[in-house]
Amino acid sequence: MARILVTGSSDGLGQIAARSLISQGHEVYLHARNPQRAQQAQEGAPGAKGVLIGDLSSIAQTKALAADANKIGKFDAVMHNAALGAYAEESKSEDGIEKMFAVNSLSQYILTCLMERPKRLVYVSSGLHSNGDPSLQDVAWTSGRTFASFQAYCDTKLHNILLSNAVARHWSDVESNACNPGWVKTKLGTFNAPGDPQKGARTQVHLTDPKQDVGTGRYWSDMKPTDPQAGANDVAKQEEFLKICQDLSGIAFPKN
């Protein structure tokens, strides 16, 4: 039995994945952004060991979430599933950062840096990462340029793979992988999406389960490794992304 944290597990793919891991006998902790969502998470996955609360758009709350997780003890695996989908108008966090970047990208970096290292890390990305901008210019949308929601989402999904690959290079004691669940019927993916969310969650569950031999530094889709866009494998870009996150969060990435 493994101790596993699934972020963003009050509904959607995160909750489906959590239920699947619970059914396999793992000790699963859920995550929600506020107490109301925490109750929803617990009701949706009643076999969970507990629910951690923290708004991932807030740097302070994300740091506190990492501290709360560490009080529980070392996790065997962490599934970074929480994400915001595209929305119409720009929305800034309490830190002055665009919320989509704060939740989808920066929070994953903060939790990765501050939580005691698990044996396995899984970063839920998307096939839309292929439209992400590898230039990494103004990733937090702080320059005043016109906000483009779809592009912002695609960019964050590229960031997920950059982070996963950077972790795989620097931490030889951790298996780190990213994955694409596909376009499935969820609140984030919209309920008009063609894919089955149960099927969509299979890959992230497979990667999280410590019993599975999955390797490290890979991007998975439909239960098998595949190639991400070239920018995701650019070591210089991976290092640049770590530096951007360090500068925004004030947290240095522990490289060994």
MOCORGI-V791024 format. One record per residue. N is the residue number from 1. RES is the residue in one letter. PSI is psi in whole degrees, -180 to 180 (999 if undefined). OMEGA is omega in whole degrees, 0 to 359 (999 if undefined). D_LAST is the distance of its C-alpha to the last C-alpha in Angstrom with 2 decimals. Layout:
# MOCORGI-V791024
N & RES & PSI & OMEGA & D_LAST
N & RES & PSI & OMEGA & D_LAST
This chain:
# MOCORGI-V791024
1 & M & 134 & 181 & 27.45
2 & A & 151 & 174 & 24.16
3 & R & 122 & 189 & 23.35
4 & I & 138 & 172 & 22.86
5 & L & 131 & 176 & 22.81
6 & V & 112 & 179 & 24.65
7 & T & 154 & 180 & 24.76
8 & G & 51 & 187 & 28.06
9 & S & 26 & 176 & 30.04
10 & S & -16 & 176 & 33.37
11 & D & -175 & 173 & 34.88
12 & G & -150 & 183 & 34.48
13 & L & -35 & 180 & 31.89
14 & G & -43 & 180 & 29.64
15 & Q & -39 & 177 & 32.52
16 & I & -45 & 180 & 33.62
17 & A & -42 & 180 & 30.19
18 & A & -45 & 180 & 30.03
19 & R & -40 & 180 & 33.52
20 & S & -44 & 180 & 32.72
21 & L & -37 & 176 & 29.74
22 & I & -42 & 181 & 31.94
23 & S & -23 & 178 & 34.67
24 & Q & -1 & 176 & 32.39
25 & G & 9 & 181 & 32.03
26 & H & 156 & 176 & 28.58
27 & E & 103 & 189 & 27.98
28 & V & 130 & 172 & 27.53
29 & Y & 134 & 180 & 26.93
30 & L & 172 & 176 & 28.33
31 & H & 142 & 176 & 27.66
32 & A & 159 & 186 & 30.28
33 & R & -18 & 180 & 30.62
34 & N & 169 & 183 & 33.56
35 & P & -37 & 180 & 35.71
36 & Q & -44 & 178 & 38.25
37 & R & -30 & 178 & 35.75
38 & A & -41 & 177 & 34.22
39 & Q & -42 & 177 & 37.68
40 & Q & -41 & 180 & 38.04
41 & A & -46 & 182 & 34.76
42 & Q & -39 & 179 & 35.86
43 & E & -34 & 181 & 39.31
44 & G & -22 & 179 & 37.99
45 & A & 71 & 189 & 35.73
46 & P & -16 & 179 & 37.53
47 & G & 2 & 181 & 35.58
48 & A & 151 & 181 & 32.34
49 & K & -32 & 180 & 30.98
50 & G & 178 & 179 & 30.70
51 & V & 127 & 174 & 30.06
52 & L & 142 & 186 & 27.52
53 & I & 134 & 176 & 28.91
54 & G & 133 & 177 & 27.42
55 & D & 112 & 186 & 28.45
56 & L & -6 & 174 & 25.49
57 & S & -13 & 181 & 27.29
58 & S & 125 & 178 & 26.68
59 & I & -44 & 181 & 23.43
60 & A & -45 & 180 & 24.64
61 & Q & -33 & 177 & 25.60
62 & T & -40 & 175 & 22.36
63 & K & -42 & 179 & 20.49
64 & A & -37 & 178 & 23.17
65 & L & -43 & 178 & 22.80
66 & A & -41 & 179 & 19.13
67 & A & -42 & 178 & 20.37
68 & D & -40 & 179 & 23.25
69 & A & -41 & 181 & 21.18
70 & N & -27 & 177 & 19.06
71 & K & -29 & 179 & 22.46
72 & I & -36 & 184 & 23.42
73 & G & 178 & 183 & 20.56
74 & K & 133 & 175 & 17.72
75 & F & 145 & 175 & 18.65
76 & D & -31 & 181 & 18.59
77 & A & 146 & 174 & 18.71
78 & V & 127 & 175 & 18.94
79 & M & 111 & 178 & 21.29
80 & H & 90 & 186 & 21.08
81 & N & -27 & 186 & 24.78
82 & A & 138 & 179 & 26.20
83 & A & 153 & 169 & 27.73
84 & L & 138 & 174 & 30.73
85 & G & -180 & 181 & 33.10
86 & A & 142 & 177 & 35.18
87 & Y & 166 & 194 & 37.65
88 & A & -46 & 188 & 40.48
89 & E & 150 & 179 & 39.67
90 & E & 142 & 180 & 36.68
91 & S & 119 & 183 & 35.33
92 & K & 146 & 175 & 33.19
93 & S & 176 & 178 & 30.94
94 & E & -16 & 179 & 31.44
95 & D & 4 & 179 & 28.73
96 & G & 17 & 181 & 30.78
97 & I & 143 & 177 & 28.56
98 & E & 131 & 188 & 30.18
99 & K & -35 & 181 & 29.81
100 & M & -44 & 177 & 29.02
101 & F & -41 & 181 & 25.90
102 & A & -46 & 183 & 25.02
103 & V & -50 & 189 & 25.40
104 & N & -28 & 188 & 24.47
105 & S & -61 & 188 & 21.46
106 & L & -39 & 181 & 20.20
107 & S & -36 & 179 & 20.45
108 & Q & -40 & 177 & 18.22
109 & Y & -47 & 182 & 15.46
110 & I & -48 & 180 & 16.17
111 & L & -40 & 179 & 16.32
112 & T & -42 & 182 & 13.10
113 & C & -39 & 191 & 11.29
114 & L & -25 & 177 & 13.56
115 & M & 146 & 174 & 14.43
116 & E & 135 & 188 & 13.02
117 & R & 122 & 173 & 11.13
118 & P & 174 & 176 & 14.05
119 & K & -24 & 187 & 14.52
120 & R & 136 & 176 & 15.89
121 & L & 137 & 179 & 15.98
122 & V & 126 & 180 & 19.12
123 & Y & 115 & 183 & 19.99
124 & V & 111 & 182 & 23.76
125 & S & -142 & 181 & 24.77
126 & S & 154 & 173 & 28.24
127 & G & -21 & 179 & 30.26
128 & L & -8 & 176 & 31.07
129 & H & -23 & 181 & 27.68
130 & S & -22 & 176 & 29.65
131 & N & 1 & 181 & 31.54
132 & G & 152 & 183 & 28.49
133 & D & 110 & 182 & 28.31
134 & P & -2 & 179 & 25.40
135 & S & -24 & 181 & 26.37
136 & L & 31 & 177 & 24.47
137 & Q & 124 & 175 & 27.31
138 & D & 51 & 184 & 27.99
139 & V & -28 & 183 & 25.95
140 & A & 5 & 176 & 26.91
141 & W & 50 & 181 & 30.59
142 & T & -1 & 185 & 31.07
143 & S & -11 & 183 & 33.16
144 & G & 1 & 178 & 36.37
145 & R & 159 & 181 & 36.74
146 & T & 127 & 183 & 38.62
147 & F & 133 & 177 & 36.50
148 & A & 102 & 191 & 36.47
149 & S & -48 & 182 & 35.42
150 & F & -44 & 178 & 35.16
151 & Q & -40 & 179 & 33.10
152 & A & -43 & 179 & 30.80
153 & Y & -47 & 179 & 30.28
154 & C & -41 & 179 & 29.65
155 & D & -45 & 182 & 27.10
156 & T & -33 & 179 & 25.10
157 & K & -29 & 171 & 25.15
158 & L & -40 & 179 & 23.66
159 & H & -39 & 180 & 20.91
160 & N & -42 & 181 & 20.09
161 & I & -38 & 176 & 19.55
162 & L & -45 & 180 & 17.58
163 & L & -46 & 179 & 15.09
164 & S & -45 & 181 & 15.16
165 & N & -35 & 177 & 14.64
166 & A & -44 & 177 & 11.74
167 & V & -45 & 181 & 9.96
168 & A & -37 & 180 & 11.25
169 & R & -41 & 188 & 9.98
170 & H & -30 & 186 & 6.28
171 & W & 96 & 182 & 6.26
172 & S & -16 & 181 & 8.54
173 & D & 5 & 182 & 9.63
174 & V & 137 & 172 & 11.09
175 & E & 118 & 185 & 14.22
176 & S & 125 & 181 & 14.62
177 & N & 154 & 174 & 18.07
178 & A & 161 & 182 & 20.57
179 & C & 161 & 177 & 24.31
180 & N & 113 & 178 & 27.76
181 & P & -8 & 184 & 30.23
182 & G & 173 & 179 & 33.11
183 & W & 102 & 188 & 35.78
184 & V & 163 & 184 & 37.04
185 & K & 95 & 173 & 39.44
186 & T & 174 & 177 & 37.53
187 & K & -39 & 179 & 37.95
188 & L & -46 & 183 & 35.15
189 & G & -7 & 187 & 36.36
190 & T & 149 & 183 & 39.97
191 & F & 1 & 173 & 42.42
192 & N & -2 & 181 & 44.11
193 & A & 151 & 184 & 41.18
194 & P & -20 & 190 & 42.25
195 & G & 156 & 178 & 39.45
196 & D & 120 & 181 & 39.41
197 & P & -30 & 177 & 36.59
198 & Q & -44 & 177 & 36.63
199 & K & -38 & 181 & 35.90
200 & G & -34 & 182 & 33.40
201 & A & -13 & 186 & 31.25
202 & R & -42 & 185 & 31.17
203 & T & -44 & 180 & 28.22
204 & Q & -32 & 175 & 25.86
205 & V & -45 & 179 & 27.15
206 & H & -45 & 182 & 26.68
207 & L & -30 & 183 & 23.03
208 & T & -31 & 184 & 22.41
209 & D & 113 & 183 & 24.37
210 & P & -16 & 180 & 22.17
211 & K & -18 & 184 & 25.21
212 & Q & 139 & 177 & 24.98
213 & D & 105 & 188 & 23.29
214 & V & -8 & 181 & 21.88
215 & G & -160 & 182 & 19.00
216 & T & 156 & 178 & 16.22
217 & G & 31 & 182 & 16.19
218 & R & 159 & 173 & 19.91
219 & Y & 123 & 186 & 22.50
220 & W & 147 & 173 & 25.25
221 & S & 134 & 179 & 28.82
222 & D & 46 & 172 & 31.71
223 & M & 16 & 178 & 29.83
224 & K & 152 & 178 & 28.59
225 & P & 145 & 177 & 25.96
226 & T & 175 & 183 & 27.30
227 & D & 129 & 172 & 26.43
228 & P & 179 & 174 & 25.50
229 & Q & 152 & 187 & 26.79
230 & A & -36 & 181 & 25.51
231 & G & -29 & 181 & 23.77
232 & A & -25 & 181 & 21.26
233 & N & 5 & 180 & 19.96
234 & D & 110 & 184 & 19.88
235 & V & -40 & 179 & 16.41
236 & A & -39 & 178 & 17.73
237 & K & -37 & 176 & 18.93
238 & Q & -45 & 180 & 15.73
239 & E & -37 & 177 & 14.11
240 & E & -41 & 179 & 17.37
241 & F & -42 & 177 & 17.32
242 & L & -42 & 181 & 13.97
243 & K & -40 & 178 & 15.61
244 & I & -47 & 181 & 18.83
245 & C & -38 & 177 & 17.47
246 & Q & -45 & 182 & 15.73
247 & D & -37 & 181 & 19.12
248 & L & -35 & 186 & 21.14
249 & S & -21 & 186 & 19.36
250 & G & 16 & 182 & 18.19
251 & I & 122 & 179 & 14.75
252 & A & 143 & 177 & 11.67
253 & F & 124 & 179 & 9.05
254 & P & 105 & 190 & 5.73
255 & K & -5 & 175 & 3.79
256 & N & 999 & 999 & 0.00
